[in-house]
Amino acid sequence: MTKVFVNGTFDILHRGHLEMLKYAASLGDELFVCIDSDQRVTELKGTTRPINNQNDRKLMLDSLKFVTRCWIFSDEEELEHIIELYKPDIMVKGSDYKGKNIVGSQYCKEIVFYEHTGHSTTGLIERITNR
């Protein structure tokens, strides 16, 4: 059984998220997704985020047929501990992580980089607010 791992905010679920998650799921038998807690999202992206709270984001991800399970984490230490326990065969990260430190990568057999399709939550929020 090949275990695949992805983490992120997944604030406003959009086509880019779905394409990446579907791709990640195609690499193995189960897909485990970890999402940032509301507090962590606010710390990373500012006081206007998240748009959707962690329970809503988790529910949406749990509802996708290609996501096996979804977990919420609060900080890098907790994320690393989750990855250490799960021991994924493959971790999928966005191509913008190439050459950067990836939390928990030492517990994965392989890191696969996904090329972004140009969709982003920040871009979507800007398009909505600029109407």
Secondary structure as the mmCIF struct_conf table of DSSP 4:
data_model
#
loop_
_struct_conf.conf_type_id
_struct_conf.id
_struct_conf.beg_label_comp_id
_struct_conf.beg_label_asym_id
_struct_conf.beg_label_seq_id
_struct_conf.end_label_comp_id
_struct_conf.end_label_asym_id
_struct_conf.end_label_seq_id
STRN STRN1 LYS A 3 GLY A 8
BEND BEND1 ILE A 12 ILE A 12
HELX_RH_AL_P HELX_RH_AL_P1 ARG A 15 SER A 26
TURN_TY1_P TURN_TY1_P1 LEU A 27 LEU A 27
BEND BEND2 GLY A 28 ASP A 29
STRN STRN2 GLU A 30 ASP A 36
HELX_RH_AL_P HELX_RH_AL_P2 ASP A 38 LYS A 45
TURN_TY1_P TURN_TY1_P2 THR A 47 THR A 48
BEND BEND3 ILE A 51 ASN A 52
HELX_RH_AL_P HELX_RH_AL_P3 GLN A 54 ASP A 62
TURN_TY1_P TURN_TY1_P3 SER A 63 SER A 63
BEND BEND4 LEU A 64 LEU A 64
TURN_TY1_P TURN_TY1_P4 LYS A 65 PHE A 66
STRN STRN3 ARG A 69 PHE A 73
BEND BEND5 ASP A 75 ASP A 75
HELX_RH_AL_P HELX_RH_AL_P4 GLU A 76 TYR A 86
BEND BEND6 ASP A 89 ASP A 89
STRN STRN4 ILE A 90 GLY A 94
HELX_RH_3T_P HELX_RH_3T_P1 SER A 95 TYR A 97
TURN_TY1_P TURN_TY1_P5 LYS A 98 GLY A 99
BEND BEND7 LYS A 100 LYS A 100
TURN_TY1_P TURN_TY1_P6 VAL A 103 GLY A 104
HELX_RH_3T_P HELX_RH_3T_P2 SER A 105 TYR A 107
BEND BEND8 LYS A 109 LYS A 109
STRN STRN5 GLU A 110 TYR A 114
BEND BEND9 GLY A 118 GLY A 118
HELX_RH_AL_P HELX_RH_AL_P5 THR A 121 THR A 129
TURN_TY1_P TURN_TY1_P7 ASN A 130 ASN A 130
#
